[in-house]
Amino acid sequence: MNTRRGACPALFTPMKTGDGLLVRIVPADAITPTAFVRFCEAACRHGNGTIEISARGSLQVRGLSLRSAPLFASEVDELGVAAVGVPIIVDPLGDDPAVLVDAVGIAAALRAAIADAAIVLAPKVSVIVDGGGRLHLDEVAADVRLRVIATNTGSHLHVALAGHAATATPLGTITANAAVDAVIEILRVIAARGDARAADVLRSDGLAAFGNIPNLRRNADSPAPRPAAEAIGLHPQRDDRFALGVALSFGHASAGALADLARAASARSAGLVRPAPGRVLLLIGLHRADARALVREAEQLGLIVSPADPRRRIVACPGKPGCASGLIASRMIAAEIARLPHAPALESTIHISGCRKGCAHPTPAGLTIVGTDRGCGIIRDGSARAAPHAYIEAGNVAAELTRLAHQQNEPAHA
């Protein structure tokens, strides 16, 4: 069991939570529907039947025990659905005509190079390889970011450190052929500081710490920002095929429902099932008619099939009792809010956090509801760590939001 401070739960090192042991894996780049079904069946057999997809696209299985966790890990390891080593996140669509470089191939070569170099990094260090696909990775934070950019001499990779696309510190550009060696050297610099992240190195030593990266062309300019990527819906691929993106309600679903969806996708000749950032599951390689039929089946299974679904604007952690730190039943409250009539109060993101840590949404939200010893703290335009301006009972949250919505809709008096 993983007890190291700052550690992440992994396949062979689960972490204790309120509902048992939790396992988190970075999914492999190619998971067949059959392998995904077996993964779901293992989650039912050895856990409590709940599967989560995180904001970063990781798979989580809850409710394992000291006895069942090793059995689950062994079965999942044989399936090959978990990527090994440092988390490396790539464009999730796979055969995307918009991709300019082989991000999956670069990621595979980088994983092998990290293993060969025996680099020991802090648990949360991660790398992004963004090949320019439709579902870009600008909103996913990482220690090392590679993003393809088109230049007069061909495609290069822009390198940045520590953050999202908008906040990361630019380092320079590199050719795709030299990318692996450059990232290895960057990771060596980070690893040399012990249990550190790229942000720690930048704070202590600045960009000078990364002054000897091979074949790196120094360039302070960041690529232009891109419109937000929406993973829910149909995405064209090559050979008249499509990928269908559906989201998990508040990031979780029953393993049985996900297995049923994967079986239906397999029956319609889907080639891959891939979890993606934003708590989304992609069913890849479908004909258009089959993809549309799967939309109906996914909706019947309780999954989110439209970006306009109100559940899509609500971020909720497991809360009480699933998390040992949870003081409120976050997902139960989230479900109540999602059933409220449309109102201006629900236009922005709502974050419901079981405690002040704010794991599900560390950044500020339009409205944050946080569990405290005094009940539900209400925070506007802030994170779960901010000071609440009011407190209400958990059972009154939906009624309070309804009251606020009516208050906003009332015409101003002369």
C-alpha positions, 0 to 999 in steps of 0.5 A: 500500500502506498503511504509515501507523502505526495505519492499517487495510487498505482496498480501495485501500490493502492492507496487507502480511502474511505471505501477501501483501497484505490488504484489509479492507472494511466491507460495504455495508448491502445485498449481493445474493447475486449480488454476494457470489458475484462478490466471492468469485470475485474473491477466488479470482482475485486472492488466495489464496482465503481470506475472513475476517469480523472480530469487527466484521463487516468482510470481509477478503481475503488473499493479494493481490499488488502486481499483483492488488490493484488489479485486485481493488479495481477489480472490488469497487468496481464491485460496490458491496459495500464501504461508503465512508468512516468505518466505520459499523456498523448492525443487521445483520438489515435488515428486523427487526421489533424495530428502532425507527428506520431505522438504515440510513437514518441511517448513509447520511445520516451517510456523505454528511454526513461526505463533504460536510464533508470531515472527516479522522479517524484511521484507526480512528475508527468509529460505531455506529447501533444501532436496537434490533434483535435482534442488538444491537451492545453488544459492538462498540466504537466512538468514537461510539455511538448506541442507540435508547431508547424514551421517553414522547415517542417514540424517541430515540438515546442517545449515548456515546463510546469503548468498548463499551456497558458501557464507553462514556462517556454523553454524552446523548440526541438525536432521530433527525432531529437525529442526523446533525448531532450526530455530525458535530459530535462527529467535528469535535471528534475530528478537531480533535485530529489523529490522535486517537480519542474516548478520547484527547479524553476523557482530555485534555479530558473531556466538556467538549470535547463541550459544544457538540453541537447539540440534545443533551439532557444525560443521564448515565444509560446504557441498561440492559444487554441479554442477549448477542445470538446471531447463529447460527441463525434470526431472524424477519423481517417477512412470514413471512421469516427470516434465517439466521446461520452463523459462519466457523470461527475467522473464515475460510473458503474463498471457494469455500465461501462462494460455494457457500452464497450461490448456494444462498441465491439459489436459495431466494430470499434477498434479501441476504447480510450479514456481521455482527459476531461473524464471522457471515454472515447470509442474509436473506429466506428462508422457514423451510423454505429456511432449514432446508435451508440449515443442512444445506448450510452444515454440509456446507461446514464452517461453524458452524451451532450456538452449541454448536459447540466452534469457537465458543468458540475465537478464533484469528488467522491466525498463522504463516505467514499473518501476518508477526508470527505465531510459531505456527500459530494456526488449526492449533492451534485446529482440534486443540483443537476436536476434543478431547472436551468438557471443563471446560477448554473451557467458557470462551473460548480465545484463540490468538494468533500473537504478543503483540499479540492482534489477534483478541481484545484483551481477557482470555480464560479461557485464552490461548495466545500465540506467543513465542520460547520456544514457546506461552505459557499464560495463564489469565484474561488477554490475550495481552499478559499474562505467561505462567505456563508455556511448552509446545511448539506440538505439545503444546498439545492434549495439555496441555489434555487433561491439564488436563481430566483433572486437573480431572475427578479427584475430590478425595482425602480 
